[in-house]
Amino acid sequence: MKFDAENWFLERKAWGGLESILIAPRGVEPKLLVVLCHGFGAPGTDLVSLAEEIVPSLPEGSSKPAFLFPAAPMDLEESHGMPGARAWWLINMAKLAELSAVEEAPERSGLPFAVGGEGDIGASRVLPGE
């Protein structure tokens, strides 16, 4: 499916201080907003084409959602030499590579990794019942 200008519109603007792309149906107020956030190093436009894949898979007769694609606030060109790349937070790639090289690392199992306040890679665990 391709979005056509008669039934959909695309708008580039800042939402919450983040440059974003909004794709929304024309003539109806969407009842649902789908926000898709790109991954580390991707541009803000990285996931825009997914909207065209999602709409045809919606149940017949369901209302058409609007799609918002914000670009992460951090530009990685200077810090990582990646023109056009964006990030929501920095990742300590050296620490991540070091942890990935360890054969047995039970403290990593199933945990999300992110950079802590001092640049160290950190992990958090949510236990059942918390």
WONOR-V671093 format. One record per backbone hydrogen bond with DSSP energy under -0.5 kcal/mol. NH is the residue of the N-H (numbers start at 0). CO is the residue of the C=O. E is the energy in kcal/mol with one decimal. If there is no record, write none. Layout:
{{NH:CO:E} {NH:CO:E}}
This chain:
{{6:3:-0.9} {7:3:-2.1} {8:23:-2.7} {10:21:-2.7} {12:10:-0.6} {12:19:-1.8} {14:17:-2.6} {17:14:-1.9} {19:12:-2.1} {20:68:-1.3} {21:10:-3.0} {22:66:-2.6} {23:8:-2.2} {25:6:-2.9} {29:27:-0.7} {33:65:-3.0} {34:32:-0.6} {35:33:-0.6} {35:67:-2.2} {36:34:-0.5} {37:35:-0.5} {37:69:-0.6} {40:85:-2.4} {41:38:-1.9} {45:42:-1.7} {47:44:-1.4} {49:46:-1.7} {50:47:-1.4} {51:48:-0.6} {52:48:-0.7} {52:49:-0.7} {53:49:-2.1} {54:50:-2.1} {55:51:-0.6} {56:53:-1.1} {57:54:-1.5} {61:58:-2.1} {65:31:-2.7} {66:22:-3.3} {67:33:-2.9} {68:20:-2.7} {69:67:-0.5} {70:18:-2.9} {73:86:-2.0} {74:72:-0.5} {75:73:-0.5} {75:84:-2.5} {79:75:-2.0} {80:76:-1.4} {81:75:-1.6} {82:80:-0.6} {84:81:-1.8} {85:41:-1.3} {86:73:-1.7} {92:90:-1.6} {95:91:-2.4} {96:92:-2.6} {97:93:-2.2} {98:94:-2.6} {99:95:-2.3} {100:96:-1.4} {101:97:-0.6} {101:98:-0.7} {104:102:-0.7} {107:104:-2.1} {108:104:-0.7} {108:105:-0.7} {110:107:-2.4} {111:123:-0.6} {113:121:-1.6} {114:89:-0.9} {115:119:-4.1} {118:115:-1.9} {121:113:-4.1} {123:111:-0.9} {126:124:-0.6} {129:126:-2.1}}
